[in-house]
Amino acid sequence: MELTGPELDELAHQAAADALLAITGKLGQFRGESRFTTWAYNFVIFEVSAKIGRHFWRHPGVPLDAEDWDRLPGRFGFDPAEEAEWRDLLAALHRAVDQELTARQRRVFVAIVLNSVLLDTLVIEMASNRNAIYKTLFDARRKLRAALVANPYLPDDHSRRS
């Protein structure tokens, strides 16, 4: 989904106004260790990032639900032979997501990996921080890999960690 036209203009104006409020509110904290524009630019980046993240979280594209797992190979552009091989792996992955992950890990994994939700958007929605969401995703991926290796859908490749 693209952000264009009046919607983009409105978001830009909101971000600019919020950044200006943040800058004027913290003006007394400017120590002069960098150029003023560099210091102020950080507020602008944060506000624009937050506004865009909130926008796409509130107006998501069509989310994938349970039956949409079958359409995932099409997202990767597999030819028919590869698609047949991957369908079995994806069915095992779907089972592992349902059985192995905690509710939080499942929510983060599905949002980021399946629904392509931006990390910063998820941070805002879950009232968390980037490191916590990243760690949750890391742990989820590790659990899923272990489940797929144990079943054995994936090779046990210790050389990746060296």
BELTA-V238038 format. One line per field, one symbol per residue. ss: DSSP state (h for helix, s for strand, l for the rest). psi: psi as a letter, one per 40 degrees, with the letter a starting at -180 (. if undefined). burial: b if it has 24 or more other C-alpha atoms within 12 Angstrom, else e. A space follows every 50 residues. Layout:
ss: ???
psi: ???
burial: ???
This chain:
ss: llllhhhhhhhhhhhhhhhhhhhhhlhhhllllllhhhhhhhhhhhhhhh hhhhhhhhlllllllhhhhhhhhhhhlllhhhhhhhhhhhhhhhhhhhhh llhhhhhhhhhhhhllllhhhhhhhllllhhhhhhhhhhhhhhhhhhhhh lllllllhhhhl
psi: hihiaddddddddddddddddddddedeeheeeiiddddddddddddddd ddddddddgiahihadeeddeddddefiiddddddddddddddddddddd iiddddddddddddefhidddddddefaiddddddddddddddddddddd egdiiggedde.
burial: eeeeeeeeeebbeebbeebeeebeeeeeeeeeeeeeeeebeebbbebbbb bbbbbbbeeeeeeeeeeebeebbeeeeeeeeeeeebbebbbbbbebbeeb beebbbbbbbbbbbbebbbbbbbbbeeeeeeebeebbeebbebbbbbbee eeeeeeeeeeee
